[in-house]
Amino acid sequence: MCWKEILESEKASAQAELLIREKNQIHYRLTPKGLPVLFDWPRGFARSRNPNQLYWAEDRLSGLGFVIALDGNIRSYIHEFDDRTVYADPRSLDSIDFKVFLESG
């Protein structure tokens, strides 16, 4: 096999693995209209939480009034106010990120 064939084979294998993960793993909705992402979706150099750490973060978000919604394989962390909605992203080990969206209308 030449290098080109090896690289093409590795690329095809990685794409097949991603398709399986896309179908079977939990996705995280981080914005109202954005596409959901996999847990390890690239976030720069941020380290991800392990399952126990994610459980802690979800418990913390629940204590802050966030609803943890699961729709099929899409999970979201949402806190709704009168005129805004906050989405939380607890995947990073060192922080929980929040995005605030104003309601239109």
Helices and strands as residue ranges (DSSP letters): H 3-24, E 27-29, E 37-38, H 51-63, E 67-71, E 74-80, E 84-89, E 97-102
